[in-house]
Amino acid sequence: MGGDHAPSATVEGGVLFAREHPDHSLVLVGDRALIEPLLAKHPTAPSVSVRHTTEVVGMDEHAGAAIRKKKDSSLRVCFELARDGEVGAVVSAGNSGAVMAGALFVLGRIKGVERPAIAALFPALKGPGRCLLLDAGANVDCKPSQLAQFGVMGETYVRVTRGVPRPRVGVLSNGEEDAKGTELTRAALALLRQSGMHVLGYVEGKDIFSGEVDVVVTDGFTGNIVLKTSEGVAAGVTGLLRSAVEKAGLPAKVGALLLKPTFAGLKKVVDYAEYGGAPLLGVDGVGVIAHGRSNPRAIQNALAAALHTAQASLREELTAAVGRAESWLPTRVRGKGATEEPLSE
């Protein structure tokens, strides 16, 4: 029920996913009266069912309070289905803070995880979805140990789900020299260099798109600004190209027509709809936050990403990696069951 184009885009995207993956079943959670008429337009998707709920968490609601009070909200029920083993993964395009709060409140954390993080995929010159940035918005204020743990979880995710044997990890900073950064980034980098992972050191914003780094670690405040700015730049460049072609006259339009396949390829690389959404790393289950503006294609890809993550035994790998990190992280943290809320939207 969440997202700018819900529930129509969610239903259509779900049907596209179901047709692409006929061996799996999909549960649409929300208001049956709104969902079933939309689903009736797609009678070729028998593996899609509806779980009726009576409440919805709004985009402007306080995340933690809404999850606690609205016990029959579609978002909370989704995570309860995951907790009870009725579904293998949860996808939502709704209130991102509420998605994280729901995952924490209902599923809890993987043992040893201090703060779960939102991991966002970025396009890179060496292929789409080549760089994973975390945290992309869940934790505004972080400690060095939390940033270091983000690096561990990001490295594990890239290694397990993308098959990169030794992912390259960097800490986002305002320069590559060790003297740059803040007290937080310098302390986090010092911890990560004890990890045994392939730690590059500091990386800059431009490096996210270069293909030279696989995992970029930062706090949720900075990460969310990077994410939203990148989306704005991608949309702005596309709009500027279109406007320039329209103003330049017939020769430019002919040239643009010849370059149409190239532009289509570029759009596929920078379009958020192709990346499937941001996984929640550190919660005791599989959750994916789809873009709030998700169209059916974006929902389809978010569901595919969730399926791939659920099949990859990521929870076991994350548990093992976080456990190994206790030997070099400075503090031990509480494990599954903690319910502190994310600090951002």
C-alpha positions in Angstrom: 0.0 0.0 0.0 3.0 2.3 0.2 4.5 4.4 -2.6 3.5 7.2 -4.8 1.8 4.9 -7.3 0.4 2.3 -5.0 -1.4 0.1 -5.1 -1.7 -0.1 -8.9 2.1 -0.1 -9.6 2.6 -2.6 -6.8 0.0 -5.0 -8.1 1.2 -4.7 -11.7 4.8 -5.1 -10.7 3.9 -8.1 -8.5 2.2 -9.7 -11.5 5.2 -9.2 -13.7 7.4 -10.8 -11.0 5.0 -13.7 -10.7 5.0 -14.4 -14.4 8.8 -14.2 -14.4 9.1 -16.6 -11.4 6.2 -19.1 -11.7 7.8 -21.5 -9.2 7.4 -18.9 -6.4 4.3 -17.4 -4.8 3.6 -13.7 -4.0 1.5 -12.3 -1.2 0.1 -8.8 -1.7 -0.6 -7.3 1.8 -3.2 -4.5 2.1 -6.8 -3.5 1.5 -8.5 -6.3 -0.4 -11.2 -3.9 -1.8 -8.5 -1.9 -3.5 -6.2 -4.7 -4.5 -8.5 -7.4 -5.9 -10.1 -5.2 -8.7 -6.5 -4.4 -9.9 -5.5 -8.1 -9.7 -8.6 -9.1 -11.7 -7.1 -7.4 -14.7 -4.3 -9.9 -14.7 -5.9 -13.4 -14.5 -2.7 -15.1 -15.7 -1.0 -14.8 -12.3 -2.5 -17.6 -10.2 0.4 -17.6 -7.8 -0.5 -14.2 -6.4 -2.7 -14.0 -3.3 -4.0 -11.2 -1.1 -3.7 -10.9 2.7 -6.2 -8.3 3.9 -5.2 -5.6 6.3 -7.2 -2.6 7.5 -4.5 0.0 8.2 -1.7 1.8 6.4 1.4 3.6 7.6 1.4 7.0 6.0 4.5 8.7 4.6 4.3 11.5 7.1 3.8 9.4 10.2 6.3 8.8 12.9 7.8 5.5 11.9 8.2 3.8 15.3 4.9 5.0 16.7 3.0 3.9 13.7 4.4 0.4 13.6 3.6 0.0 17.3 0.1 1.4 17.2 -1.1 0.1 13.9 -1.0 -3.6 14.5 -3.0 -4.4 11.4 -1.0 -2.1 9.1 0.1 -3.7 5.8 3.7 -3.1 6.7 3.7 -4.6 10.1 1.7 -7.7 8.9 4.3 -8.2 6.1 7.1 -8.5 8.7 4.9 -10.7 10.9 4.5 -13.1 7.9 8.3 -13.1 7.5 8.8 -13.7 11.2 6.4 -16.6 11.2 8.0 -18.2 8.1 5.0 -17.7 5.9 7.0 -15.6 3.4 10.8 -15.5 2.7 11.2 -11.7 2.1 9.4 -8.4 2.4 9.4 -5.5 -0.1 7.9 -2.1 0.4 7.9 1.2 -1.5 6.4 3.0 1.5 7.8 5.1 4.4 11.4 4.0 4.5 11.8 4.8 8.2 8.7 2.7 9.0 10.1 -0.2 6.9 13.3 -0.2 9.0 11.3 0.3 12.2 9.0 -2.6 11.3 12.0 -4.9 10.6 13.6 -4.0 13.9 10.4 -4.2 15.9 9.1 -7.5 14.5 12.2 -9.3 13.2 14.9 -7.9 15.5 18.6 -7.8 14.6 21.1 -10.4 13.7 23.1 -11.4 16.7 26.0 -8.9 17.2 24.7 -6.2 14.9 24.8 -2.8 16.5 22.8 -0.8 13.9 21.2 -2.2 10.7 21.8 -0.2 7.6 20.1 0.6 4.3 22.4 -0.4 1.4 21.9 1.4 -1.9 23.3 0.2 -5.2 24.9 2.8 -7.5 25.8 2.5 -11.3 29.4 2.4 -12.2 31.5 2.6 -15.4 32.3 -1.1 -15.1 28.7 -2.2 -15.0 25.3 -1.5 -13.5 24.9 -1.9 -9.8 28.6 -2.2 -9.1 28.9 0.0 -6.0 27.1 -0.6 -2.7 26.8 2.4 -0.4 25.7 2.1 3.2 24.2 3.6 5.3 21.8 5.3 2.9 19.6 6.8 5.5 18.8 4.7 8.5 21.3 6.1 11.0 22.1 9.8 11.1 24.5 9.8 14.0 27.0 6.9 14.0 29.9 5.7 16.1 33.2 4.4 14.5 32.3 0.8 15.4 29.0 1.2 13.6 30.6 2.4 10.4 33.1 -0.4 10.6 30.3 -2.9 11.0 28.6 -1.4 8.0 31.7 -2.2 6.0 31.6 -5.8 7.2 27.9 -6.2 6.3 28.4 -4.5 2.9 31.5 -6.6 2.1 29.5 -9.7 3.0 26.5 -8.7 0.9 28.6 -8.0 -2.2 30.6 -11.2 -1.8 27.6 -13.5 -1.3 25.0 -12.0 -3.6 27.2 -10.8 -6.4 30.0 -13.3 -6.3 32.8 -10.8 -5.9 35.5 -12.9 -4.1 37.3 -10.0 -2.4 35.2 -6.8 -2.4 37.1 -3.5 -2.2 35.9 -1.4 0.7 36.3 2.4 1.1 35.2 5.0 3.6 33.6 8.1 2.1 35.6 11.3 2.8 36.5 14.7 1.4 39.9 13.5 0.1 41.9 10.3 -0.3 44.7 11.3 2.1 44.6 9.8 5.6 44.7 13.3 7.2 41.4 14.2 5.6 38.0 13.3 6.9 36.5 13.7 10.3 37.2 12.2 13.7 34.5 9.7 13.0 35.8 8.6 9.6 39.4 8.4 10.8 38.5 6.2 13.7 36.3 4.0 11.5 39.0 3.6 8.9 41.5 2.6 11.6 39.1 -0.1 12.7 38.5 -1.4 9.2 42.2 -1.7 8.5 42.3 -4.3 11.3 39.5 -6.4 9.6 41.5 -8.3 7.1 39.2 -7.2 4.3 40.4 -5.4 1.2 40.2 -1.9 2.5 41.2 0.8 0.0 41.2 3.6 2.6 39.3 6.9 1.9 37.3 7.3 -1.3 35.7 10.4 -2.7 32.2 10.9 -4.1 33.5 10.5 -7.7 34.8 7.1 -6.9 31.3 5.7 -6.2 30.7 5.8 -10.0 34.2 4.8 -11.2 33.9 1.0 -10.7 37.1 1.0 -8.6 35.4 0.4 -5.3 32.7 -2.2 -4.4 31.5 -1.0 -0.9 31.4 2.6 0.3 30.9 3.2 4.0 29.4 6.4 5.4 26.8 7.6 8.0 23.1 7.7 7.1 23.0 11.5 6.9 25.7 11.8 4.3 24.7 8.6 2.5 21.1 9.8 2.0 22.3 13.1 0.6 24.6 11.3 -1.8 21.7 9.1 -2.9 19.2 11.9 -3.4 21.8 14.1 -5.1 22.8 11.3 -7.5 19.1 10.7 -8.4 18.6 14.4 -9.1 21.7 14.6 -11.3 20.7 11.6 -13.3 17.2 13.1 -13.9 18.7 16.5 -14.6 21.1 15.3 -17.2 18.4 13.4 -19.0 16.2 16.4 -19.0 19.0 18.7 -20.2 19.8 16.4 -23.1 16.2 16.2 -24.1 15.8 20.0 -23.9 19.0 20.6 -25.9 17.9 18.3 -28.7 14.5 19.9 -28.9 16.0 23.4 -29.2 18.7 22.6 -31.6 16.5 21.8 -34.6 16.3 19.0 -37.2 20.1 18.0 -37.4 20.2 17.4 -33.7 17.0 15.5 -33.7 18.3 13.2 -36.5 21.5 12.7 -34.5 19.5 11.9 -31.4 17.5 9.4 -33.3 20.6 7.7 -34.4 21.9 7.7 -30.8 18.6 6.4 -29.4 19.9 2.9 -28.6 22.9 4.5 -26.8 20.6 6.8 -24.8 18.4 3.8 -24.0 21.4 2.0 -22.6 22.4 5.0 -20.6 18.9 5.3 -19.1 19.0 1.6 -18.1 22.2 2.2 -16.2 21.1 5.2 -14.3 17.4 4.4 -13.8 16.6 3.5 -10.2 13.9 1.1 -11.5 16.6 -1.2 -12.8 18.3 -1.7 -9.4 15.4 -3.3 -7.4 15.7 -1.4 -4.2 17.9 -1.1 -1.1 18.3 -4.2 1.1 18.2 -3.8 4.9 21.4 -5.3 6.2 21.6 -6.5 9.8 17.9 -7.3 10.4 17.0 -10.9 11.1 15.3 -11.5 7.8 15.2 -10.2 4.3 13.7 -6.7 3.7 14.0 -4.5 0.6 13.1 -0.8 0.4 11.8 0.1 -3.0 11.9 3.6 -4.3 8.9 5.7 -3.3 8.3 6.6 -6.9 8.5 3.0 -8.0 6.7 2.0 -11.2 5.8 -1.6 -12.0 9.2 -2.3 -13.4 10.9 -1.1 -10.2 8.6 -3.2 -8.1 9.3 -6.3 -10.3 13.0 -5.8 -9.8 12.7 -5.1 -6.1 10.9 -8.4 -5.7 13.5 -10.2 -7.8 16.3 -8.7 -5.6 14.5 -9.9 -2.5 14.1 -13.4 -3.9 17.8 -13.5 -4.9 18.8 -12.3 -1.4 16.6 -14.8 0.3 18.1 -17.7 -1.7 21.7 -16.6 -1.0 21.8 -17.6 2.7 22.8 -14.1 3.5 21.6 -14.2 7.1 24.0 -17.0 7.9 26.9 -15.3 6.2 26.2 -12.0 7.9 26.0 -13.7 11.3 29.4 -15.4 10.7 31.0 -12.2 9.4 29.7 -10.0 12.3 30.8 -12.7 14.8 34.4 -12.7 13.4 34.5 -8.9 13.6 34.0 -9.0 17.3 37.7 -9.8 17.6 38.7 -6.3 16.3 35.7 -4.1 17.1 36.0 -2.3 20.4 32.6 -3.1 21.9 30.2 -5.9 22.0 26.5 -5.1 21.3 23.2 -6.6 22.1 21.8 -9.0 19.5 18.4 -10.1 18.2 15.4 -8.5 19.7 16.5 -4.9 20.1 13.9 -2.4 19.0 15.6 1.0 18.9 14.2 3.1 16.0 16.1 4.4 13.0 17.1 8.0 13.4 16.1 9.3 10.0 13.0 9.5 7.8 
